[in-house]
Amino acid sequence: MVVTGANSGIGLATTRRLVADGHRVVMACRNLDKAERAAEEIRRRMPTGIVEVAHLDLADGDSINDFATTWPHDRPIDVLVNNAGVMGLDRSSTKQGWESQFGTNHLGHFLLTGRLLPVLRRVEHSRVVTVSSLGHRAGRLQLDDVMFDNRRYDRWGAYFQSKLANVLFSRELDRRLKAHHDSVRSVGCHPGTASTEIGKTGTSVANSVIRTFFPVVARSADRGATAVVHATTAAVDGGEFFGPRFLAFGRPRQETPSRRARNDEVARRLWELSEELTGFCYEL
């Protein structure tokens, strides 16, 4: 299994639980020092567990391509967990000039999944798990200006847009895989509320509130990871979307994403735009 952004928060909690259940996990992370420390902590807790660290920066298309091209040809991947993400950032851009939240949360994982699809196909019924957010319900996707080039930048509008894109991507990927008679399955999920490091680095009042109050009122990352672990290990047909029973908390269950997240025409147009922006076309 490969888990992106596995050195902290939901990704780290997901990795711990998967390793505890006997799965071999590759932690694909931007900050290698932090990832190595997290991996050592897992090994100390679970000496028989197998966990590795690999460099991957979802905000850099070159890093994504390097990760995919250097993956050993004889090593299959049974599950790819698209977890890494950023939230509520001050306006910034990725190396390729994409707005950072849309670029990292959606385009980075779109490119990574496409590059790794041949590897995933080596395992019967492998799956792609794309982690969205409860915030996708507030998301509005403006396909003619996803980078906020022609409108005032809104950090939360950009974040919600990227999380809506995650759900649309997951659904469209599943549709295309099934139309291609492919055994790979695509599912989506969201953790509900959880106290993690994302959302704390911006300079807005909302970022300050998250830094101050979320650790007190929100669930732990371990509890937030429950729905992600469920999406990773439960029996699926493809196309499902999992989250906490009570939206923000509770045991995982299959739920219905927002109406905008179920718009197949928008999902198709987002896919085409994503291929154009990344320069990568899926064989689907």
N, C-alpha and C positions, 0 to 999 in steps of 0.2 A: 504494500500500500504506500501511496505517496500522499502526504498531507502538506499543503502549502501554508506558510505562515505558522509553523508549528512550534515556534520558540516561546510563545506566550499566549495568554488568553484562551479562547475557545480551541484554537489549534493545538496548544500544548495539552489542555485537558482531554481533548479527543485522542491525542497520541498516547497519553498515559493509559487511558482506558482500553484502547486497541491493543497496546503492548501487553497489558495485564491479561487480556483475553487470548493471548498467544499469537497475535499477528506481528509480522515483521514490518516495521514502518520506516520509511525514509522521510526525514524532516527536511522539507525544501524551504529554505529561509534566506532572507537577504542578509541578516546580521549573523555571520558564522560564529563569532565569539559567543554571543548570547545563545545561539542554538546549541553549541557544544556544551555549554554549562547546563542547559536544560536537559540535553541527552544524558550527561553524566549523572544528573539528579535522578533520572528515570532508571538508569542502570544500577544506581545504588539501591533504589527501592525494589527493583525487580532484576536481580542478577542474571536470571535465565532469559530475560526479555532481549529481543534483538531490535535495536534502533540505530539508525545511521543518520548522518547529516550531509546535506548537499546544498551548494549555493544556488539560489534562484531569486532574482529580483523581478517581481511582476510589473514594476514600473519601467522596465528596460527590455525592449524587444530583443536586443542582442543577447542579453542574459538568458531569456527564455529559449531562444534558438540554440544557444550553447548547451543549455541543460538537456534539451531534447536530442541534439546531435551526438552528445557524449554519453547518452544513456546506453549501457551495454546491449548489443543486439540480441544476446542470448538470455536476457533477463526480462521476463514478462512483468506487467503491472496488472493486478487484479482490481484495484480500486484507486481512483484519483479523486482526492478530496480538495476541491477548489475553495479553500477557506480564507486565504490571506486577504486582508483588506485595510483600507484607511477610511476615516470618517471625520467629517467636520473640519477639513483642512482650510487654512488660508489659501487663497488662490495660488496655484503652482502648476507646473507642467512636468510630464515625464520626459525621459530622454528623447523620445520621438515627437515631443510637442503636444501630446494629448493632455487634456485637463486631467489632473492627477487622480481624482476619485473615479471618474469614468474609465480612465486609462488603466489604472491598477485593478480596480474591482471587477470590471467587465472585460475590457479589451485584452488585458494581460492573461486572464484565464481562458478567453476565447482562443487566443493564439496558442497557449500552452496545451489545451485540450486537443486542438487540431494537430499539433506537432506530435503529440503522444498517442494519437488514435491508432496508428499502426501497431504500436506496442500493446495497447489495451486489447486489440483484436486477437492477440496470441492466446488469450485466456477466454474460455467459453463463459459467457454471462458475466464478463467484467462490467464495471459500472463507473460512471462519472457522477460524483456528488457535488453539487454547486450550492454553496452556503449563501443564502440571501439574508434578509433582515425583516423584522416586523415592519420596519420603515418602508418596505416596498409598497405598502398600502397607501402611503402618501405620495408615492412617486408619480411623476409625469414625465414622459419621454418626448422631448422635442427633437425629432430626427433631423430637422434642418439646422439645428444649432446645439448639438450635444456637448460641444466644448465651451459654450457660453461666450462665443466670440462676438455675437451681435445682441447680447442682452446683459444686464447687470448680473455679475456673479453672485450666486446665492449658495453658500457652503452646504446648507442642508438640502436645498433643492437639488444640488449636484449629487449629494450622497444618496438621497432617495431615488433619484433617476438611475444611478448605478446599480442600486439594489433591485429596482424593477427590471433593469436589463438582465440581471442575473437570472431571474425567474423566467423571463422571456427566452433567454438563451437556453436554459435547461429544457424547456418545453419544445422549442424548435429543434434542438439537438435530438431529443427523443423521437420527434416526428420523422426527421430525416433518417435516423438510424433504422427505424422500423420500415420505412419506405424502401430502404436499401437492403432489407432482410438481414440486418446486422445483428449479432448477438449481444453487442455492447448495449448497456442500458444507461439512461440518464435520469436522475432524480434530483429534486431540489429540497431544501430545508431551510429553517431559520431557528436560531437558538432561543428566541424570546428575549427577555431582559437578562443581562448578565454584566457584572462589573469586570471590565478588561481594560487594557491600555488604550484602545482606540477611542477617538473622540476627545482626548485630553490635551492634544498638542496645539490646537488652534488658539487664537487670541480673542475669540468672541466671548460674550457673557455666557452663552450656552456651554462653551467649552469649559469655562470656569465652574459652572454648576455641575457638569459631569465629573470634573476632577474632585469636587468637594463632597457632593451628596451621593453619587452613584455607588461608591463603595459601601455606603450605609444602607441604602434602600434596595439595591438590586441583588439578584441572586448571584451566587458564586459562578465562576467560569466552569467549574466542574458540573454544576447543575445545568448550566446553559448548553454544555456539550452533549447532553442526553439525546436531544433530537438529532444531532449530527451523527452520533454513534448509531442511533437507530436507522437513519437513512443509509449508513454505510454497511450495516450488517444484516438488516431484516430482509426477508424475501420481498422482492419487488417485481413488477411487470414492466416498469419504466413509465415515466411521466408523472409519478406521484410527487406530492409536495408535503413535507412533514414539518410539524411544529408542535409547541407545547399545547396541551389540551385547552388551556384557558388563554391562548394567544401569547401572553407574556410569561406564563409559568405553568407548571403541571407536567404530567407524564406525556411523552410524545405520542402523536396520532397523525393520521393523514388529514390534511385540511385543504380547503379550497382557497387558492390565492386570490388576490383582488381581481375585479373585472378587467382592469387595464392589463393585468398580467396574463389574462386568458385571451387576448386579442391576437389571433393567429396571423392576420395580415400585418400587424405591427411587428410581430416576431420575425416574420419573413423579411420585412424591410430592414429591421435591425441587423439581421444576419448578413444581408447583402452589404449594408453600410460597414459592418465590422470587417468583412473580407476586404473591402476597399481601403479602409483605414490601416489595417495591419499588413496588407499586401499578401495575405495568405488565404488560399481557397481550399476548402475541404473537398475531399473526394466523396461527396454525398449529394 
